[in-house]
Protein backbone atom coordinates (compact mmCIF):
# COMPACT_ATOMS: atom_id res chain seq x y z
CA UNK A 1 0.00 0.00 0.00
CA UNK A 2 1.29 3.42 -0.96
CA UNK A 3 1.51 6.01 1.81
CA UNK A 4 0.30 9.49 0.91
CA UNK A 5 3.47 11.09 2.28
CA UNK A 6 5.66 8.79 0.16
CA UNK A 7 3.60 9.58 -2.95
CA UNK A 8 3.88 13.31 -2.32
CA UNK A 9 7.63 13.16 -1.71
CA UNK A 10 8.21 11.07 -4.83
CA UNK A 11 6.20 13.34 -7.11
CA UNK A 12 7.71 16.54 -5.72
CA UNK A 13 11.27 15.17 -5.87
CA UNK A 14 10.77 13.95 -9.44
CA UNK A 15 9.84 17.47 -10.50
CA UNK A 16 13.23 18.65 -9.25
CA UNK A 17 15.42 15.75 -10.35
CA UNK A 18 13.77 14.29 -13.47
CA UNK A 19 12.11 17.26 -15.15
CA UNK A 20 13.54 20.35 -16.78
CA UNK A 21 10.88 22.51 -18.38
CA UNK A 22 9.17 25.77 -17.52
CA UNK A 23 5.86 24.10 -16.53
CA UNK A 24 7.59 21.57 -14.25
CA UNK A 25 9.62 24.33 -12.61
CA UNK A 26 6.41 26.27 -11.96
CA UNK A 27 4.78 23.13 -10.52
CA UNK A 28 7.74 22.40 -8.22
CA UNK A 29 7.77 25.95 -6.87
CA UNK A 30 3.99 26.01 -6.35
CA UNK A 31 4.16 22.77 -4.34
CA UNK A 32 7.18 24.00 -2.37
CA UNK A 33 5.38 27.23 -1.39
CA UNK A 34 1.91 25.83 -0.62
CA UNK A 35 0.78 24.52 2.76
CA UNK A 36 0.95 20.73 3.14
CA UNK A 37 -2.83 20.62 3.54
CA UNK A 38 -3.27 21.96 -0.01
CA UNK A 39 -0.83 19.47 -1.54
CA UNK A 40 -2.60 16.68 0.35
CA UNK A 41 -5.92 17.60 -1.31
CA UNK A 42 -4.33 16.72 -4.65
CA UNK A 43 -2.69 13.54 -3.33
CA UNK A 44 -5.84 12.28 -1.57
CA UNK A 45 -7.68 12.25 -4.89
CA UNK A 46 -4.85 10.70 -6.90
CA UNK A 47 -3.87 7.91 -4.52
CA UNK A 48 -7.11 5.86 -4.78
CA UNK A 49 -6.93 5.97 -8.58
CA UNK A 50 -3.42 4.56 -8.56
CA UNK A 51 -4.28 1.90 -6.00
CA UNK A 52 -7.42 0.78 -7.88
CA UNK A 53 -5.70 0.35 -11.23
CA UNK A 54 -4.94 -3.23 -12.35
CA UNK A 55 -1.35 -4.28 -11.73
CA UNK A 56 1.24 -4.49 -13.11
CA UNK A 57 1.09 -1.13 -14.88
CA UNK A 58 3.43 0.26 -17.47
CA UNK A 59 4.86 3.76 -17.20
CA UNK A 60 2.48 5.04 -19.93
CA UNK A 61 -0.50 3.63 -18.01
CA UNK A 62 0.63 5.32 -14.79
CA UNK A 63 1.25 8.53 -16.71
CA UNK A 64 -2.22 8.39 -18.21
CA UNK A 65 -3.87 8.08 -14.79
CA UNK A 66 -1.78 10.87 -13.28
CA UNK A 67 -2.11 13.26 -16.22
CA UNK A 68 -5.87 12.75 -16.60
CA UNK A 69 -6.46 13.36 -12.92
CA UNK A 70 -4.05 16.31 -12.70
CA UNK A 71 -5.71 18.19 -15.54
CA UNK A 72 -9.33 17.35 -14.72
CA UNK A 73 -12.04 18.83 -12.57
CA UNK A 74 -12.00 15.62 -10.46
CA UNK A 75 -9.17 17.24 -8.52
CA UNK A 76 -10.86 19.98 -6.47
CA UNK A 77 -8.06 22.51 -7.02
CA UNK A 78 -10.63 25.29 -7.24
CA UNK A 79 -12.15 24.56 -3.81
CA UNK A 80 -9.03 25.23 -1.74
CA UNK A 81 -9.01 28.94 -2.54
CA UNK A 82 -5.24 28.81 -2.54
CA UNK A 83 -3.77 30.59 -5.53
CA UNK A 84 -0.85 28.18 -5.52
CA UNK A 85 -3.28 25.33 -6.23
CA UNK A 86 -4.52 27.23 -9.27
CA UNK A 87 -0.94 27.79 -10.41
CA UNK A 88 -0.17 24.09 -9.92
CA UNK A 89 -3.24 23.04 -11.88
CA UNK A 90 -2.44 25.43 -14.72
CA UNK A 91 1.17 24.22 -14.86
CA UNK A 92 -0.09 20.63 -15.21
CA UNK A 93 -2.13 21.66 -18.25
CA UNK A 94 1.14 22.75 -19.91
CA UNK A 95 3.07 19.50 -19.29
CA UNK A 96 4.17 17.62 -22.40
CA UNK A 97 4.74 13.86 -22.63
CA UNK A 98 8.34 14.12 -21.38
CA UNK A 99 7.19 16.15 -18.38
CA UNK A 100 4.64 13.47 -17.40
CA UNK A 101 7.25 10.71 -17.78
CA UNK A 102 9.63 12.61 -15.51
CA UNK A 103 6.90 13.45 -13.00
CA UNK A 104 5.95 9.81 -12.47
CA UNK A 105 9.49 8.44 -12.58
CA UNK A 106 9.81 7.92 -8.82
CA UNK A 107 6.36 6.43 -8.25
CA UNK A 108 6.67 3.59 -10.77
CA UNK A 109 8.41 1.35 -8.24
CA UNK A 110 5.80 2.08 -5.57
CA UNK A 111 2.97 1.05 -7.83
CA UNK A 112 4.37 -1.94 -9.73
Secondary structure as UniProt FT lines:
FT   HELIX           4..17
FT   HELIX           22..33
FT   HELIX           36..52
FT   HELIX           59..70
FT   TURN            73..74
FT   TURN            77..79
FT   HELIX           83..93
FT   HELIX           97..103
FT   TURN            104..107
FT   HELIX           108..111
//
